[in-house]
Amino acid sequence: MTPEQRLNSQGLLIPTSYSPSGNYLPYRRAGELLFVSGHGPRRDDGTYVSGQLTDPVDVEAGYEAARLATLNLLAAVKLAVGDLSKVRGVVKVLGLVNSSTSFTLHPKVIDGCSDTLVAAFGDLGNHARSAVGMASLPHGMMVEVEAVFLVSE
């Protein structure tokens, strides 16, 4: 089963990749490493899941936002390499959570990203990770994720 088929079987669809909102590339390849810029939870209509997480009850909304951000990130990977089956591993993930200073459940929010990558790639989706809180994110986004992938030539 391909990574996309694995995701589709769970009701998760990879959207069309979108253009960056600034002067940067959506990805940059260096040999077998693919560095993917930060992606947010952008909906099909171009709006973002927004808001600041302040309370433990916000974790579920943050998790779903991280999942959507990851699907958008995977759209950039697909654009870069043509087929997600060329991913040989997920090396590193950085997850940014728009949160208050009292919110401490960043790892549980970014599990939405990690769980999506493992759902797509199985054991190849396991990765090193950082999950941190930010006072704000572009477009008021709830989360942003970036990643480094190992890909086939």
Secondary structure, 3 states (H helix, E strand, C coil): CCHHHHHHHCCCCCCCCCCCCCCCCCEEEECCEEEEEEECCECCCCCECECCECCHHHHHHHHHHHHHHHHHHHHHHHHHHCCHHHEEEEEEEEEEEEECCCCCCHHHHHHHHHHHHHHHHHHHHCCEEEEEEECCCHHHECEEEEEEEEECC
